[in-house]
Amino acid sequence: MIVPVKNIVETVDLTPNDAFLPLFECVVNSIISLIQSHQTDKEIQIKIIRGDYPQQLLFGNNIKTINSIIITDNGTGFNTDNFESFETPFTKINKKYGCKGVGRFTVLAAFKSIHIKSNYFQDEQWMFREFSCDSENEITPISLPEISSSKKATTTIELLDCFNPIIKDRTAITIEEISRKLMQHCLIYYLSNELPKITILDIEDNTAEVINDLFSKVSKENEREFKVGNHTFKAYITKVPKENNRKNHYIYYCANSRVVQSKSIGNINGLFSYPINQNGQLYFLDVYVVSDYLNKKNYQTRNGFSISPEKQDGLFGGSEISFEEIEADLLTVLEDEYESHVKESSQRSIAEVQTYISSKALRYNSLRYKPELLKTIPPNSSEDKIEEYLHKISFNARRNIDKKLQDFIENKQVNEDAIQKIKQDIQEKTAYDIDSLADYMIRRRAIIELFDKFLEADNNGKYRLEEDIHNIIFPIGFTNDEISYESHNLWLLDERFVTYKFIASDKSITSLSQKKSSKEPDVICLNEKPIMFDNPISFGDKSNGEVNSMVIFEFKRPGDVAHQKKKNDYRWEFSELIEPYFDDFLYSVDKKNYKGKHVVVKKETPKFGFIILDVMPPLLEQFNTDKGWNKTPFGTFYKIEPNKNLHIEVMTFAKLIEYARNRHIPFFDKLFGK
């Protein structure tokens, strides 16, 4: 049965990562030909002929794609046996060298044709043969075998016209990069001392690389065998100096003396995310793994393995092993081989996490002193991942401590050992509680700094709008029952107000109490449960009753003189800004919320008004002092109206920030240091 070449070629599925697989196949065939020969000076020469620029031109990349490749060697050549093997798909002639008889089909999946000239020695005479091969015409003789006048073994293979769009753009790399890829692919031959001299030449710019020179930088560290299930693997461990932009250690999985696929070791074990330091020199590892199991599981096209990435559990797992299992045992070998590096990397990783905690995540401060927990975080993790792991560690640790405390309470058996143990648990719980406080204080410090920044004029003398300042304290249009506790920042004004049960921000009194009033203070707080002044966007099971206390704040835009009616006219009282709001609640006949429920505010109800503004000119201060306002030693003003049980206080934004910061100094100093 004859299978057309075209049909076989169509089954070859090349991926962008296989751009140089056709070249690798040809070079390995040349190496095998040289192994079979009796040459003393074994050589392979590769010429790269460039074509057009890539279809998708990358920024800064002015390298052309590869059009053709010419490979010349002085091996056994295309004698009768080798030519007949070339004619036969899936031939077994070189099976012991790992050949599957499909390399030429891989080449034809990328290049339109192959042109071969071979001068070889057979039956005591020198012979010459020339032919071409493509998918449509298959093998076409150009020159039948004939006696040659040349007495030099030379075989030239030309791969002509790269056409495959899947790989073509990926061939646009430098000759140095091609050389490194070829070196990695052929490293097993180097390790077994079977590598000939390989020279690669870029015709475009007449530059050349000798592959063997690259191996001079490779240090063979060790060979280690390990077993996974019933299968034996050998790891050739090599190292290369850290150069250029290289950032990873690699595993290279090999089959039949060829590299098939690679993987970053750091992606398997983060402790190998850093280069190895030996006597002050940094190195990266290249670990080449070989096994009969890999040989058997290699695809015909040698671009992958029929091995599961992950361990298969259950009924259908059978005797098959996975890459996950291979890598787990290989990493055990590497951790043993580089024990000092593993220890150093672990310490470095822990230190990096500790630095992250101290600079950006004090909410986990107690974990800084628990390296046994921090070492579970994969090294070289991003900040997002570190945050994710820290949250999980903290949550589990807190839950574990809470369970221990609950068990102690329920156990009711008190002895010296139990007391000592519970004391330690309480200390740990206290440390975690301090973390929570630190997190809360970090947020407060940021709010204070942001508020202070908002009060500064920009380069054009413009100030933040009133609503911008206001929104730091409380989001416009929300009540505290609709957002989380930490979303408002009324503690800036007074710590008492963080416990108030209802807050309406920038909502008119009309919408709250159904009164015809256009007055609109910035914040109304009612220290009452159930919620009093409900509105369509708040909620609660009750919304009526007698108010225990009322607080109203009014903020004015920084940079303006508050409520200035006429330029340079300071004849107005501070109370004009806020007292009318209280009067509206006190003296309206029918005070109801939006549901029509009655709201009761009496003269005896404690009432507090706060006015925050940016500027208090001396004449305005003097006018209000003459009207009975009292000035404190701190520069704020207050007035008490006993008959209304009303206290009004006036301060600048600067004083507000100063008071807020001073209240927090003891906490900040204790938590963050002076």
Secondary structure as UniProt FT lines:
FT   HELIX           5..10
FT   HELIX           16..18
FT   TURN            19..20
FT   HELIX           21..36
FT   STRAND          43..50
FT   TURN            59..60
FT   STRAND          66..73
FT   HELIX           80..87
FT   TURN            89..90
FT   TURN            93..94
FT   HELIX           95..97
FT   HELIX           103..108
FT   TURN            109..110
FT   STRAND          111..122
FT   TURN            123..124
FT   STRAND          125..134
FT   TURN            135..137
FT   STRAND          138..147
FT   STRAND          154..162
FT   HELIX           165..168
FT   HELIX           169..171
FT   HELIX           175..185
FT   HELIX           187..191
FT   TURN            192..193
FT   STRAND          197..202
FT   TURN            203..206
FT   STRAND          207..210
FT   HELIX           211..215
FT   TURN            216..217
FT   STRAND          219..228
FT   TURN            229..230
FT   STRAND          231..241
FT   TURN            244..245
FT   STRAND          250..255
FT   TURN            256..257
FT   STRAND          258..264
FT   HELIX           265..267
FT   HELIX           270..272
FT   STRAND          276..278
FT   TURN            279..280
FT   STRAND          281..290
FT   HELIX           292..297
FT   TURN            300..301
FT   TURN            315..316
FT   TURN            318..319
FT   HELIX           323..337
FT   HELIX           339..360
FT   HELIX           362..369
FT   HELIX           371..374
FT   TURN            375..376
FT   TURN            379..380
FT   HELIX           383..411
FT   HELIX           416..454
FT   TURN            459..460
FT   HELIX           466..473
FT   TURN            476..477
FT   TURN            480..482
FT   HELIX           485..487
FT   HELIX           490..492
FT   HELIX           495..499
FT   STRAND          502..505
FT   HELIX           509..513
FT   STRAND          523..526
FT   TURN            536..537
FT   STRAND          545..546
FT   STRAND          550..555
FT   TURN            558..559
FT   TURN            562..563
FT   TURN            567..568
FT   HELIX           574..577
FT   HELIX           579..587
FT   TURN            594..595
FT   STRAND          598..600
FT   TURN            603..604
FT   STRAND          607..613
FT   HELIX           618..626
FT   TURN            627..628
FT   STRAND          630..631
FT   TURN            633..634
FT   STRAND          637..641
FT   HELIX           642..644
FT   STRAND          646..652
FT   HELIX           653..672
//
